[in-house]
Amino acid sequence: MKILVASIILLCVTTANAQLEPVKDGVYNWSELPVNKSEDRESRHILEGVSPHFEYLEIHATTQLPGAKPNKPNSNDDIEECIIVKEGLMKVTNEGKSEIVGPGSVILFMPKEVHTIENVGDTNLTYYIMSYKSKKPMNMERGQINGGSMVFNANHLEFKPSAKGGGIAYFDRPTSMCERFEMHITQLDKKGPSHEPHTHIETEIILLISGNAEMVIDGEIYKGTAGDLFFANSQLLHGVSNADDSPCRYFAFKWN
């Protein structure tokens, strides 16, 4: 009987994974995302599926209203998470250690570590959650050696000017799920490209913080504004540009 039950569970899990479709390239517009509301929070589903390096990838946004109950402490056995604070003031606690961070801050949660998130401000707290599982075996030792779970407080990071605007480096490191995971912010002060269209092995996301941008992905041009997310799969020709003469700023993050 136990063998039969285990076989049924394995079949259900395998079937569920088989039903996931590849994440589509293009733009995911904030204004078009469906909003699910409860008493003290809102959620917006952005994307879910498989990608060249992940057997599971899901991104959504959560808004905790002022005074919302904090998330119950939880951990993920085989899922890693990247959190990006969009607005508000967040208290993030991981394995009993807490820190308060604001917009632009980023948190990496390794699997198996207990964490929780709380709105400690008097306005809405909105944040993106990227959850992912690698197609290759999880490597907890690699993740821990390269820093483990980490909080990148936007207030402690340096903006470095450039000829086109500037940027902020967040991290470039292996994790338990990624051989390489890199994230930075780019600011473009005037209309025009960040750089020429190019390809690389990593899958890449551009998440707009402010301004207007357009991105060419595999010959298609997509337009976006603050809150929108561009997705470009591995090895596709792509490039991002400021769409007008007002500054635009965006997160760029990629992995393999």
Secondary structure as GFF3:
##gff-version 3
##sequence-region A 1 256
A	DSSP	alpha_helix	2	18	.	.	.	ID=ss1
A	DSSP	beta_strand	26	28	.	.	.	ID=ss2
A	DSSP	three_ten_helix	30	32	.	.	.	ID=ss3
A	DSSP	beta_strand	35	37	.	.	.	ID=ss4
A	DSSP	beta_strand	41	49	.	.	.	ID=ss5
A	DSSP	beta_strand	54	64	.	.	.	ID=ss6
A	DSSP	beta_strand	80	87	.	.	.	ID=ss7
A	DSSP	beta_strand	90	94	.	.	.	ID=ss8
A	DSSP	beta_strand	97	101	.	.	.	ID=ss9
A	DSSP	beta_strand	106	109	.	.	.	ID=ss10
A	DSSP	beta_strand	115	119	.	.	.	ID=ss11
A	DSSP	beta_strand	125	134	.	.	.	ID=ss12
A	DSSP	alpha_helix	140	145	.	.	.	ID=ss13
A	DSSP	beta_strand	150	152	.	.	.	ID=ss14
A	DSSP	three_ten_helix	154	156	.	.	.	ID=ss15
A	DSSP	beta_strand	160	161	.	.	.	ID=ss16
A	DSSP	beta_strand	165	173	.	.	.	ID=ss17
A	DSSP	beta_strand	181	188	.	.	.	ID=ss18
A	DSSP	beta_strand	192	193	.	.	.	ID=ss19
A	DSSP	beta_strand	203	210	.	.	.	ID=ss20
A	DSSP	beta_strand	212	217	.	.	.	ID=ss21
A	DSSP	beta_strand	220	225	.	.	.	ID=ss22
A	DSSP	beta_strand	229	232	.	.	.	ID=ss23
A	DSSP	beta_strand	238	242	.	.	.	ID=ss24
A	DSSP	beta_strand	248	255	.	.	.	ID=ss25
###
